[in-house]
Amino acid sequence: MGALKKGRHLHTVALLLFVYCTSSVISKGATGNAQPGSQSSVQGTLPHFIQEPEDAYIVKSNPIKVRCRATPALQIFFKCNGEWVHQNEHFSHEYKDLNTGLKVREVMINVSRQQVEDFHGPEDYWCLCVAWSHLGTSKSRKATVRIAYLRKNFEQDPQGKEVPINGMIVLHCRPPEGVPVAEVEWLKNEELVNSQTDDNIDTRADHNLIINEARLSDSGNYTCMASNIVAKRHSATATVTVFVNGGWSLWTEWSPCNVPCGRGVQKRSRTCTNPAPLNGGAFCEGMSVQKISCNALCPIDGGWDLWSEWTICNSQCDRQRSRECNSPAPKHRGKMCEGSSEANDNCTDGQCIQSMDSSNDVALYSGLGAGIIAVGILVVAIMLYRKNQSEYGVDVIDSSALAGGFQSFNFKTTRQGNPLLLNSSIPPDLTVGRTYSTSLCFQDGADKELFDPLPDIKVKVQSSFMVYGVAERAEFHAKEPVETFPRDLSRDYCSSIDRCKKGLLNFNGPLSTSKEQLRTTGVFGQPGGRLVLPNTGVSLLVPHGAVAENMSWEMYMVISLGEASANTLEGCEILLSPEVMYGPPGLDLSCPVAMTMAHCAEVDSENWNIQLKRRTQDSKWEEVMLVEDESTSCYCLMDSTSCHLLLNQPGSYALVGEPLTQAAIKRLKLAVFGNMEATSMSYSLRVYCVDDTPHAFQGVVAAEKSRGGQLLEEPKMLPFQANTFSLQVSIQDVPQFLWSIKPFTTCQEFTFPRVWCSNQQPLHCAFSLERYNQATTQLSCKISVRQVKGHEQILQVYTAVGKTEKELVPIFMQTDCTITSQTGPKAFKIPLSIRQRICATFDTANAKGKDWQLLAHKLHLDRNLGYFAKQQSPSAIILCLWEARHQDTADLDALASALEEIGKIHPKGSPKDRDEQETDLNQIQACSQR
């Protein structure tokens, strides 16, 4: 130890002698060689530092450089921790300052990590510079050298929060220990939070993040980021959820009384949208619908008063009498009196004789003669016309002529080009339009045979047009709606519907379909299962556990005939779905079953009054619930094309609708089939209009399959309005030089009651075409189906004829649609273990609100929550309804996403729970990929 101190002392003495000798030599040299002006300025100044050493940090194992610069200076040396640094460790150079003309000396040393670690003093490792001149020395400031680092763990991580909107958010953060001290920044969803551009956010010196008034946009994942020259560290992510508690909107106005006569119900509603609950906010408390009883004034039909006295006999030997419709007068939409209000009678019982002069006789006989001549000319004209038509073999009136009323006929020699024609270069006829002003198509009255049942191959079509005064059973009527019933429906709307139901409108029968009921059965135990009627849109889901353990039930499901179902409906009601019955009657289950049935209504509560009805033992219908209402005995979920029911009582159910306005729409499915007739020259086109449900279309498929019909165009949907206007079907653009069709048969018509009251029974009309030559093997035309003052659809026919036609295979048929019964796990999309775990999680409410209500909200089943609350396991019923709703799509990804979103909003505490939740999500996603 003494030797070491002695060595350091000798090194210091030698360094001082070196400095002294060097300064003496330089001083003499400067005295002898310097100019007089510069010599005095150098000798009269002590060294001063242009650059002093600065504090530095050693990062990892990289040495740092410590510099200093002084003028005028003969020598500069570093002293670290009180000891001189060896001369050999100095790196110096000298240069002349161009501005001052003085010489500047700069010196640098390296300090390594090892040197700093080996120093054990009361203070940090330090170094300073000592500069010499001939007048003395100057010392610089001390510069500390420290080893930089940054710990990995934060002293305090920010914690996730759930705050109401406009509440204050405070996130605490204490960065990890480090040298130099770490700076803190905040990230939201991996993007930097800038408090300078947002006055609502405050990042203070204590590293906390404060949001004064929480906004929905402030929801996100927040991270505290600490950084220094060594590294950057990120804290654990804190999820901030800004939630909105639901609030009720204002009550709507009371609805009109739901019955046209007698005691009924009025209701008003409100929605939980002011605001709507968001991000797990609480749902509104209370009922969303209120009801009160009402009494609607019943219609009073008018009655005739007594006849008045006969008037005095006039010069024509007639007398009159009258009566008034005021006993009683019609009130409250009651019917007017039937019959005439005036009566005429001959005073003399036909004995009255009047004189007639010769001039009147001449005028009478002249008129009769002129009439006979006019009729003869007309008959000759008709015969010439028919002869001319038979030579051309084409229809001289197309769809545009039908819309034009009584007008002269023009032969149209130009038709739209078509690749099926022999000469497709003929220019198109641009005069053919599709705009109709009046109804001049066939009316399907009781005395016409427009719509024969399918088994009769020959389609008989009789003309309903008048040509030049010759009528062939002409019938025209255009009825404008008068009083509103109800709202803006025609006064005779309901009477027409009622007559249609009772068979008073003697239409030709609809499509003859099989009288056999569609039926399926299955035996179910505790695992549950599913009954399906293929290609009908009807199914029944029996949940797991609905049947008691060690028990089994043989259950069935039947679609009843729509014709019988409609006969017992009341008033303006029509069937919107097939009548579906399930049983047996004494079925005893612990939870409701889920029934799915297709419907044909464009669902809109403003235009429709849709009810779920059940058939009683005396074959009458009783109301179960309005689909818009909330009930604790039954649940009804209406989708655009299907209705999903939760039922506890076996029986026969159907959706029944009553239009409230003319804007009410029933969807029709349109399809065109064709095949060659018995003669090889004739081809039959059949156009079907049927309620847009799979079951109704099945009748069409079955009938066409039996007669070898071929589907010529993909079926299309037509919205049919309750505006009391008829449905017209016309054939257009038939190649007139290849095919012929009877005159006046290009347009046919269904009356409004016939279409509106079809009640799942198909309607059809037919067009019979005849080709001129067997060489014609192709047919192209258009079928226009339109409702007067309503919508229109075009069916494009483009087919080969005269060849062996393929067997009809409907486009909607599926290869696996023959399965009618499934039992056990294979009948469900969600595995049993996952379903049980979800129910265990959500059936019990907790402080965070993560219960079955949140599950229903995320699965978009959050109406009529009172029904679920009455169930033993609300979550199980919600999942059962979800299964029924997604039986075709198997949308397990949506379920997994909903559960994952719930998990993010309410993260579970223990790692075991998080692992179980992640396992559940993985299993659901794996099932969705099967």
Secondary structure, DSSP 8 states (H G I E B T S, - for coil): -HHHHHHHHHHHHHHHHHHHHHHHHHHHHHHHHS-HHHHHHHHT---EEEE----EEE-TT--EEEEEEEES-SEEEEEETTEE--GGG-EEEEEE-TTT--EEEEEEEEE-HHHHHH---SS-EEEEEEEEETTEEEE---EEEEE-EE-SS-SB----EEEETT--EEE--B---EES--EEEEEETTEE--TTS-TTEEE-TTS-EEESS--GGG-EEEEEEEE-SS-EEE---EEEEEEB-------------SSSSEEEEEEEE--S-TT--BTT-----S-SEEEEEEEE---B--------------TTSEEEEE--S-TT--BTT-----S-SEEEEETTTT-------HHHHHHHHHHHHHHHHHHHHHHHHHHHHHHHHHHHTS-S--HHHHTT-S------------TTSS-TTS---TT-----SS--S----TT--SS--TT--S-------EETTEESS---------S-SSTTS-TTHHHHHHHHHHT-S----------S-EEEEEEE-TT-EEEEETTTTEEEEE-TTSS-TT--EEEEEEE--HHHHHHT--TT-EESS--EEEE-TT---SS-EEEEEE--B---TTTEEEEEEEE-TTS-EEEEEETTS--SS-EEEE-SSEEEEEESS-EEEEEEEEESSTT-EEEEEEEEEEEE-SSTTEEEEEEEEEESSHHHHHHHHHHHHHHT-EE-S--EEEEEESSS--EEEEEE---TTTEEE-TT-SEEEE-HHHHHT-TT--EEEEEEEEES-TT--EEEEEEEEEETTS-EEEEEEEEE-SS-------TT--TTTT--EEEGGGG-SS-HHHHHHHHHHHSS--TT--SHHHHHHHTT--SSHHHHHTSS-HHHHHHHHHHHHTTTT--HHHHHHHHHHHHHHS--SSHHHHHHHHHHHHHHHHHHT-
